[in-house]
Amino acid sequence: MNRHLELGLTEETVINMYTHMLQGRKFDERALLLQRMGKVSFHIAGIGQEAAQVGAAFALKMGVDFLLPYYRDNAFVLSAGMSLQDLFLSIFAKSEDPNSGGRQSPGHFSTRRLNIVTGSTPVATQISHAVGFALALRMKQASAVSFVTFGEGSSNQGEFHEACNFAGVFSLPVIMMCENNQYSISTPYQKQIGGGVPIASRAKAYGFKGIRVNGNDIFEVYEAVKAARERAIDNEGATLIEAVTYRCIPHSSSDNDLIYRSKEEVELHSNDDGIKKLKNYMLKNGFWSEEVDKNLHNQINSMINEAVDYAEKARYPNPEDTLLHVYANE
């Protein structure tokens, strides 16, 4: 019943976790609405995966560890210190966008002050980058880890296997978390992985620990990532975490998911929503109420309205800004 206490989490921290999950959900919902209104061109959401993202973020040491999130990790980067305004500036492609100054497509997170490392558009490339950062941390004898996320479809790419092999050979301080949301765009999990075996089981072949967790249980994810970080700091090498969750929305704003799955399937999995589970947990443990929950929803809605208003009015990049950070300035 008091799982948070067993993990050393205060009620305040759990509420903070819940707040960031809600912020991620509401950001995605508004972004998708803005896309349908024609105000932004594209969005790729993480609805249904917030528990895995926030649970992992709270187990890491912000400002110390290096973070390489993948394109759905809106709730993760919010937990890492990015703001709603930052994310809306990004999807509106404005010059104040901290990720790229409005030059990258949404989901390419990059903020030096938060140690968030920019990702390349080809899937799985960030895993190799994370291993490279882990090698640098080892060479500098830093008390830090690199943390990278990706979808289960990326675990079938060569980049994943090469990165795992390198991390295993050199016992590097890297945590790889696969957010297994059951679909690689339109391809279901059972058609991606031979025999449907856990992705986490692949870690054994490369000589490090693999663990499969319920990605809709924020405490289970937090515990796994925290333990993985402790092992990495203690020079016990890499960890592959498979957080099993479900993508409750289309792959992107350009996708019609009902072509390849049923509405009933989506509704069934939506009942296992990590946000609902954490809210019910707090209610049962007596440190939350429906009234306080309603106030939080209203507060976040107001924050989103302000962030959208600011981002819409913000300046677009100048054409010549395309060349910024490409060529060295003499």
C-alpha positions as CSV (number, residue, x, y, z in Angstrom):
1,M,0.0,0.0,0.0
2,N,2.8,2.4,0.9
3,R,5.0,1.6,-2.0
4,H,6.4,5.1,-2.2
5,L,7.7,4.9,1.4
6,E,9.4,1.6,0.6
7,L,11.3,3.3,-2.2
8,G,12.2,6.4,-0.1
9,L,9.8,8.7,-1.9
10,T,8.0,11.4,0.0
11,E,4.3,12.3,-0.6
12,E,5.5,15.6,-2.1
13,T,7.8,13.8,-4.6
14,V,4.9,11.5,-5.7
15,I,2.7,14.5,-6.2
16,N,5.4,16.1,-8.3
17,M,5.6,12.9,-10.4
18,Y,1.9,13.0,-11.0
19,T,2.1,16.7,-11.9
20,H,4.7,16.0,-14.6
21,M,2.7,13.1,-15.9
22,L,-0.3,15.3,-16.3
23,Q,1.7,18.1,-17.9
24,G,3.0,15.6,-20.5
25,R,-0.5,14.3,-21.2
26,K,-2.0,17.7,-21.5
27,F,0.8,19.0,-23.7
28,D,0.3,16.2,-26.1
29,E,-3.5,16.6,-26.2
30,R,-3.1,20.4,-26.9
31,A,-0.4,19.8,-29.5
32,L,-2.5,17.3,-31.4
33,L,-5.4,19.8,-31.3
34,L,-3.2,22.6,-32.6
35,Q,-2.1,20.3,-35.4
36,R,-5.7,19.6,-36.4
37,M,-6.3,23.3,-36.4
38,G,-3.5,23.8,-38.8
39,K,-1.4,25.9,-36.4
40,V,1.5,23.4,-36.2
41,S,2.5,21.1,-38.9
42,F,3.2,17.8,-37.1
43,H,3.2,16.2,-33.7
44,I,4.3,12.8,-32.3
45,A,2.8,12.1,-28.8
46,G,3.6,9.9,-25.8
47,I,0.1,9.5,-24.5
48,G,0.0,6.3,-22.5
49,Q,3.8,6.2,-21.8
50,E,4.0,8.9,-19.2
51,A,4.6,6.6,-16.2
52,A,7.6,5.0,-17.8
53,Q,9.1,8.4,-18.7
54,V,8.5,10.2,-15.4
55,G,9.4,7.2,-13.3
56,A,12.8,7.0,-15.1
57,A,13.5,10.8,-14.9
58,F,12.9,10.9,-11.2
59,A,15.4,8.1,-10.6
60,L,18.2,9.9,-12.4
61,K,20.4,12.8,-11.2
62,M,19.5,15.9,-13.2
63,G,22.3,18.2,-14.2
64,V,24.8,15.3,-13.7
65,D,23.6,12.5,-15.9
66,F,23.5,12.8,-19.7
67,L,20.0,12.3,-21.2
68,L,19.3,11.0,-24.7
69,P,15.5,10.9,-25.0
70,Y,13.6,9.7,-28.1
71,Y,10.9,11.6,-29.9
72,R,7.9,10.6,-27.7
73,D,9.6,11.7,-24.4
74,N,7.7,14.9,-23.7
75,A,6.8,13.9,-20.1
76,F,10.5,12.9,-19.6
77,V,12.0,16.2,-20.7
78,L,9.4,18.1,-18.7
79,S,10.5,16.1,-15.7
80,A,14.2,16.8,-16.6
81,G,13.6,20.6,-16.4
82,M,12.2,21.7,-19.7
83,S,9.1,23.9,-19.6
84,L,5.8,23.8,-21.4
85,Q,6.8,27.0,-23.1
86,D,9.9,25.3,-24.3
87,L,7.9,22.5,-25.9
88,F,5.4,24.8,-27.5
89,L,8.1,27.0,-28.9
90,S,9.5,23.8,-30.5
91,I,6.3,22.6,-32.2
92,F,5.6,26.2,-33.4
93,A,9.2,26.2,-34.8
94,K,10.0,29.6,-33.3
95,S,13.5,31.1,-32.9
96,E,13.4,30.8,-29.1
97,D,13.0,27.1,-29.3
98,P,15.8,25.8,-27.0
99,N,16.2,22.6,-28.9
100,S,17.2,24.0,-32.3
101,G,16.0,27.5,-32.7
102,G,13.0,26.3,-34.7
103,R,15.1,24.4,-37.2
104,Q,14.4,20.8,-36.1
105,S,11.1,18.9,-36.3
106,P,9.3,18.3,-32.9
107,G,10.8,15.6,-30.7
108,H,14.4,16.4,-31.3
109,F,15.2,17.5,-27.8
110,S,18.4,19.3,-27.0
111,T,19.2,21.5,-24.0
112,R,22.8,21.9,-22.9
113,R,22.0,23.3,-19.5
114,L,20.0,20.1,-18.7
115,N,22.5,17.7,-20.3
116,I,19.9,16.7,-22.9
117,V,21.7,15.5,-26.0
118,T,20.2,16.2,-29.4
119,G,19.0,13.1,-31.3
120,S,19.3,12.4,-35.0
121,T,16.2,11.6,-37.0
122,P,17.0,8.0,-38.0
123,V,15.7,5.8,-35.2
124,A,18.2,4.1,-32.8
125,T,21.1,6.3,-33.6
126,Q,20.8,7.9,-30.1
127,I,21.7,4.5,-28.5
128,S,25.2,4.6,-30.0
129,H,25.5,8.2,-29.0
130,A,24.6,7.3,-25.4
131,V,27.2,4.6,-25.3
132,G,29.8,7.1,-26.6
133,F,28.8,9.5,-23.7
134,A,29.1,6.6,-21.3
135,L,32.6,5.9,-22.6
136,A,33.6,9.5,-22.1
137,L,32.2,9.4,-18.5
138,R,34.3,6.3,-17.8
139,M,37.4,7.9,-19.2
140,K,36.8,11.0,-17.0
141,Q,36.0,8.8,-14.0
142,A,32.8,10.8,-13.6
143,S,30.2,9.8,-11.1
144,A,27.4,9.9,-13.7
145,V,25.6,7.8,-16.3
146,S,24.1,8.2,-19.7
147,F,20.5,7.3,-20.1
148,V,18.8,6.6,-23.4
149,T,15.3,5.7,-24.5
150,F,13.9,4.2,-27.7
151,G,10.9,2.2,-29.0
152,E,10.8,-1.6,-29.4
153,G,11.1,-1.2,-33.1
154,S,14.5,0.4,-32.7
155,S,15.7,-2.7,-30.8
156,N,15.7,-4.4,-34.2
157,Q,18.1,-1.9,-35.8
158,G,21.8,-2.5,-36.2
159,E,22.6,0.5,-34.1
160,F,21.0,-1.1,-31.0
161,H,23.0,-4.3,-31.3
162,E,26.3,-2.5,-32.0
163,A,25.8,-0.2,-29.1
164,C,24.9,-3.1,-26.8
165,N,28.0,-5.0,-27.8
166,F,30.3,-2.0,-27.2
167,A,28.6,-1.3,-23.8
168,G,29.0,-4.9,-22.8
169,V,32.6,-5.3,-23.8
170,F,33.7,-2.1,-22.0
171,S,31.2,-2.4,-19.1
172,L,30.0,1.1,-19.6
173,P,27.8,3.3,-17.3
174,V,24.8,3.4,-19.7
175,I,21.1,2.7,-19.0
176,M,19.1,1.8,-22.1
177,M,15.4,1.9,-21.6
178,C,13.1,0.5,-24.3
179,E,9.6,1.9,-24.1
180,N,7.8,-1.1,-25.5
181,N,4.5,0.4,-26.6
182,Q,3.5,-2.6,-28.6
183,Y,3.6,-1.0,-32.1
184,S,6.4,0.0,-34.4
185,I,4.2,2.4,-36.3
186,S,1.7,-0.1,-37.7
187,T,3.6,-3.3,-37.0
188,P,2.5,-5.1,-33.8
189,Y,5.0,-6.5,-31.3
190,Q,4.4,-10.1,-32.2
191,K,5.4,-9.4,-35.8
192,Q,8.6,-7.6,-34.8
193,I,10.2,-10.0,-32.4
194,G,10.7,-13.7,-33.1
195,G,8.7,-15.7,-30.7
196,G,7.6,-12.6,-28.9
197,V,10.5,-13.0,-26.4
198,P,11.2,-10.1,-24.1
199,I,13.5,-7.4,-25.5
200,A,15.2,-7.3,-22.1
201,S,16.4,-10.9,-22.6
202,R,18.7,-9.7,-25.3
203,A,21.0,-8.0,-22.7
204,K,22.4,-11.4,-21.6
205,A,23.9,-12.0,-25.0
206,Y,26.0,-8.8,-24.6
207,G,27.1,-9.5,-21.0
208,F,25.0,-7.1,-18.9
209,K,21.7,-7.1,-17.0
210,G,18.3,-6.9,-18.6
211,I,15.1,-6.4,-16.8
212,R,11.4,-6.2,-17.9
213,V,9.1,-4.0,-15.9
214,N,5.5,-2.8,-16.1
215,G,5.8,0.6,-17.9
216,N,2.5,1.7,-16.5
217,D,3.7,1.4,-12.9
218,I,5.7,4.5,-12.1
219,F,7.1,3.0,-9.0
220,E,8.3,-0.2,-10.7
221,V,10.1,1.9,-13.4
222,Y,11.6,4.2,-10.8
223,E,13.0,1.3,-8.8
224,A,14.5,-0.4,-11.9
225,V,16.2,2.8,-13.2
226,K,17.5,3.8,-9.7
227,A,19.0,0.3,-9.2
228,A,20.5,0.5,-12.7
229,R,22.1,3.8,-12.0
230,E,23.6,2.6,-8.7
231,R,25.1,-0.4,-10.5
232,A,26.5,1.8,-13.2
233,I,28.1,4.2,-10.7
234,D,29.6,1.2,-8.9
235,N,31.3,0.1,-12.2
236,E,28.9,-2.8,-12.7
237,G,28.2,-1.9,-16.3
238,A,25.2,-1.3,-18.4
239,T,21.5,-2.2,-18.0
240,L,18.8,-2.8,-20.5
241,I,15.3,-2.0,-19.2
242,E,12.2,-2.9,-21.1
243,A,9.2,-0.9,-19.9
244,V,6.1,-2.6,-21.3
245,T,3.4,0.0,-21.9
246,Y,1.0,0.9,-24.7
247,R,0.7,3.7,-27.2
248,C,-2.9,4.9,-26.8
249,I,-2.8,7.3,-29.8
250,P,-1.8,7.0,-33.4
251,H,1.9,6.8,-34.2
252,S,1.9,10.5,-35.1
253,S,-0.5,13.2,-36.3
254,S,-0.1,11.7,-39.8
255,D,-1.2,8.2,-38.9
256,N,-4.6,6.5,-38.8
257,D,-4.1,3.7,-36.2
258,L,-7.6,2.3,-36.7
259,I,-6.4,0.8,-40.0
260,Y,-4.2,-1.7,-38.2
261,R,-5.9,-2.0,-34.7
262,S,-9.3,-1.9,-33.3
263,K,-10.9,0.8,-31.1
264,E,-11.8,-1.9,-28.6
265,E,-8.1,-2.8,-28.2
266,V,-7.1,0.8,-27.5
267,E,-9.9,1.2,-25.0
268,L,-8.9,-1.9,-23.2
269,H,-5.3,-0.8,-22.7
270,S,-6.4,2.7,-21.8
271,N,-8.0,1.3,-18.7
272,D,-4.4,0.5,-17.5
273,D,-3.4,4.1,-17.8
274,G,-0.4,5.0,-15.5
275,I,-1.9,8.4,-14.7
276,K,-5.1,6.9,-13.5
277,K,-3.2,4.3,-11.5
278,L,-1.0,6.9,-9.7
279,K,-4.0,9.1,-8.9
280,N,-5.9,6.2,-7.4
281,Y,-2.8,5.3,-5.4
282,M,-2.6,8.7,-3.9
283,L,-6.3,8.8,-3.1
284,K,-6.1,5.4,-1.4
285,N,-3.2,6.6,0.7
286,G,-4.9,9.7,1.8
287,F,-2.7,12.5,0.4
288,W,-4.8,13.4,-2.6
289,S,-8.4,14.4,-3.2
290,E,-10.7,15.0,-6.2
291,E,-10.9,18.7,-5.3
292,V,-7.1,19.1,-5.3
293,D,-6.9,17.0,-8.5
294,K,-9.4,19.3,-10.2
295,N,-7.4,22.4,-9.1
296,L,-4.2,20.9,-10.5
297,H,-5.9,20.2,-13.9
298,N,-7.1,23.8,-14.0
299,Q,-3.6,25.1,-13.0
300,I,-1.9,23.1,-15.8
301,N,-4.6,24.1,-18.3
302,S,-3.8,27.8,-17.5
303,M,-0.1,27.1,-17.8
304,I,-0.7,25.6,-21.2
305,N,-2.9,28.5,-22.4
306,E,-0.1,30.9,-21.4
307,A,2.6,28.9,-23.1
308,V,0.6,28.5,-26.3
309,D,-0.2,32.2,-26.4
310,Y,3.5,33.1,-25.9
311,A,4.7,30.6,-28.5
312,E,2.2,31.7,-31.1
313,K,3.3,35.3,-30.8
314,A,7.0,34.5,-30.7
315,R,9.3,35.4,-33.6
316,Y,10.1,32.9,-36.4
317,P,13.8,32.3,-37.2
318,N,15.3,34.5,-39.8
319,P,16.2,32.7,-43.1
320,E,19.9,33.1,-42.4
321,D,19.5,31.4,-39.0
322,T,19.7,28.1,-41.0
323,L,23.4,28.5,-41.0
324,L,23.8,29.0,-37.3
325,H,26.0,26.4,-35.6
326,V,26.9,24.9,-38.9
327,Y,30.0,26.8,-39.8
328,A,32.6,28.1,-37.4
329,N,32.6,31.9,-36.9
330,E,36.0,33.6,-37.3
